[in-house]
Amino acid sequence: MLKMKVGLLPVREDGARVAAVREALGDGFQLLADANHAYTSSTAIAMGRVLESAGFECFEEPVPPEDRSGYARVRAALDVPISGGEAEYTRYGFRDFINGGCVDIVQPDICVCGGISEVQRIVALATAQNLRTIPHVWGSGIALSAGLHVCSALPLAPHAHRAVPLQNEPVIEFDRTHNPLRDDLLVQPFVLQDGYVNVPTGPGLGVEVNMEVVERYRVA
């Protein structure tokens, strides 16, 4: 499973990139796309059709987070699932985001939306509309640990006899861009093994912070 960036180039050029990635990885490889709200609703729909033809599993943040009517237009026009929400705050922002028919997959960022307890309330809103929740994770090793714990406790949505990643079982983004506050901050860094990252089992969030790294990046 791989997520690729789109939206920095014209749709035609990004479409060529999408086709090249699909050809290189083959039809059996799960692909997702993230636009980081780079499009208007019309260009997002055009890009979404490219992603549909390439068999992508998800189209993340196609339009700016404030453009909820644009989100709804994009979602109504496409079959590829639309995800978003990393820029929403608390259950109240997500209430309106969900009720506006903006997304198929809700993506609260635990460090932004109000913490683990607030994510639980947001998940309740999402499951009431039969929507999936996949927490957005980016930044530090602490954020990744929190995301792993939340993912491990999320219910299957919708509930089914068998868990299927992305279809009803949440996944977590394991960004490989070099980031010292993720890769160096923890005494025991996270390791990807056979497509999985273990949930930490220690006290609290289960991780220990390397204070030398904290001092190295501390701003007085």
C-alpha positions in Angstrom: 0.0 0.0 0.0 1.4 3.4 -1.0 0.1 7.0 -0.9 1.3 9.4 -3.5 1.1 13.2 -3.7 -0.9 14.9 -6.4 -1.8 18.5 -7.0 1.5 20.2 -7.6 1.3 19.8 -11.4 -1.4 20.2 -14.0 -4.0 17.3 -14.0 -2.6 16.0 -17.3 0.9 15.7 -15.9 -0.2 14.3 -12.6 -2.3 11.8 -14.6 0.9 10.6 -16.4 2.6 10.2 -13.0 -0.3 8.2 -11.7 -0.2 6.0 -14.8 3.5 5.4 -14.4 3.2 4.5 -10.7 0.4 2.1 -11.5 2.3 0.5 -14.3 5.4 0.1 -12.1 3.6 -1.4 -9.1 1.0 -3.5 -11.0 -2.7 -3.8 -10.7 -2.6 -5.7 -7.4 -0.9 -2.9 -5.4 -3.2 -0.6 -3.3 -2.7 3.0 -4.1 -4.0 6.2 -2.5 -3.6 9.9 -3.4 -3.4 13.0 -1.3 -3.9 16.5 -2.9 -3.5 18.5 0.3 -6.5 20.6 -0.8 -4.8 21.7 -4.1 -7.9 21.8 -6.4 -11.1 23.5 -7.0 -14.1 21.1 -7.2 -14.0 21.0 -11.0 -10.3 20.1 -11.2 -10.6 17.7 -8.3 -13.3 15.9 -10.2 -11.1 15.7 -13.3 -8.2 14.3 -11.2 -10.5 12.0 -9.4 -11.6 10.4 -12.7 -7.9 9.8 -13.4 -7.5 8.1 -10.0 -10.7 6.0 -10.6 -9.4 4.7 -13.9 -6.1 3.7 -12.2 -7.9 1.9 -9.4 -7.0 4.1 -6.5 -8.5 3.3 -3.1 -8.8 6.9 -1.8 -8.6 10.6 -2.8 -7.5 12.6 0.3 -8.2 16.4 0.7 -9.2 17.2 -2.9 -10.3 20.7 -2.0 -9.6 23.3 0.8 -11.2 22.2 4.1 -13.4 25.3 4.2 -15.0 24.4 0.9 -17.5 21.9 2.2 -19.9 22.4 -0.7 -16.9 21.6 -3.0 -16.2 18.5 -1.0 -19.8 17.4 -1.5 -19.7 18.1 -5.2 -16.5 16.1 -5.6 -17.9 13.2 -3.6 -21.2 13.1 -5.5 -19.3 13.0 -8.9 -16.8 10.3 -8.1 -16.8 6.6 -7.1 -13.3 6.8 -5.6 -13.7 7.3 -1.8 -13.1 10.8 -0.6 -11.2 11.4 2.7 -10.4 14.5 4.7 -10.7 16.2 8.1 -7.1 16.6 9.3 -7.8 20.4 9.5 -11.1 20.1 11.4 -11.3 20.8 15.1 -13.4 19.0 17.8 -16.6 17.1 17.4 -18.5 20.2 16.4 -16.4 20.8 13.3 -16.7 17.1 12.3 -20.4 17.2 13.0 -20.8 19.8 10.2 -18.2 18.1 8.0 -20.0 14.8 8.2 -23.5 16.2 7.9 -22.4 18.1 4.8 -21.8 14.9 3.0 -18.2 15.8 2.5 -16.3 12.5 2.9 -16.5 8.7 2.9 -13.5 8.5 5.2 -13.1 10.8 8.3 -9.5 11.7 9.2 -9.2 13.4 12.6 -5.7 14.3 13.6 -5.4 13.4 17.2 -2.9 16.2 17.9 -5.2 18.8 16.3 -8.8 17.8 16.9 -8.8 17.6 20.7 -7.0 14.5 21.7 -7.9 10.8 22.1 -11.1 11.4 24.0 -12.4 13.8 21.3 -11.5 11.3 18.6 -13.8 8.8 20.4 -16.6 11.3 20.1 -15.8 12.0 16.4 -15.8 8.2 15.7 -19.3 8.0 17.2 -20.5 10.7 14.8 -18.8 8.9 11.9 -20.1 5.4 12.6 -23.7 6.9 13.1 -23.4 7.8 9.4 -21.7 4.5 8.5 -18.5 6.2 7.6 -15.0 4.9 8.1 -12.4 6.6 10.4 -8.7 6.6 9.6 -6.8 8.9 11.9 -4.5 11.4 10.2 -0.9 11.0 11.6 2.0 13.2 10.7 4.7 14.9 12.8 6.4 13.3 15.8 6.9 9.9 17.3 4.4 10.8 20.0 1.8 11.5 17.3 2.5 8.2 15.7 2.2 6.4 19.0 -1.2 8.0 19.7 -2.4 7.2 16.3 -1.4 3.5 16.7 -3.3 3.3 20.0 -6.4 4.9 18.5 -6.3 2.6 15.4 -6.0 -0.5 17.6 -9.2 0.5 19.4 -11.4 1.6 16.5 -14.4 -0.6 15.6 -14.8 -2.1 12.2 -16.9 0.3 10.2 -19.1 -1.2 8.9 -18.9 -4.2 11.1 -18.3 -7.4 9.2 -17.2 -11.0 9.9 -13.8 -10.3 8.4 -11.6 -7.2 8.7 -10.4 -5.8 5.3 -7.8 -3.1 5.4 -9.2 0.2 4.1 -12.5 -1.3 3.3 -13.7 -1.5 6.9 -10.5 -1.8 9.0 -8.5 1.4 9.6 -4.9 1.7 8.5 -2.2 4.2 9.6 0.1 6.3 7.5 3.8 5.5 8.1 5.5 8.4 6.5 9.1 7.7 5.3 10.2 11.3 4.7 13.1 11.9 7.0 11.8 13.6 10.2 14.1 13.7 13.3 11.2 14.4 15.6 9.7 11.1 14.6 12.7 9.0 13.7 15.2 10.2 16.4 12.9 11.4 19.2 12.0 8.0 20.6 14.5 5.7 22.4 12.9 2.7 20.6 11.9 3.9 17.1 9.0 2.4 15.2 9.8 -0.3 12.6 7.7 -1.4 9.7 7.6 -5.2 9.4 5.6 -7.0 6.7 3.4 -4.0 6.3 2.6 -3.6 10.0 3.8 -1.4 12.9 3.4 -2.8 16.4 1.3 -0.8 18.9 3.6 0.2 21.9 2.8 -1.7 25.1 4.6 0.4 27.7 3.0 2.8 30.2 0.9 5.7 28.8 1.4 6.0 25.0 4.1 3.2 25.4 7.1 5.2 24.2 10.1 6.7 25.9 11.4 10.1 24.7 15.2 10.7 24.1 15.7 13.9 26.1 19.0 14.5 24.2 17.0 14.9 21.0 14.6 17.2 22.8 17.4 19.4 23.9 18.9 19.4 20.4 15.7 20.8 18.9 14.5 22.9 21.8 13.9 26.6 21.0 14.7 28.9 23.8 
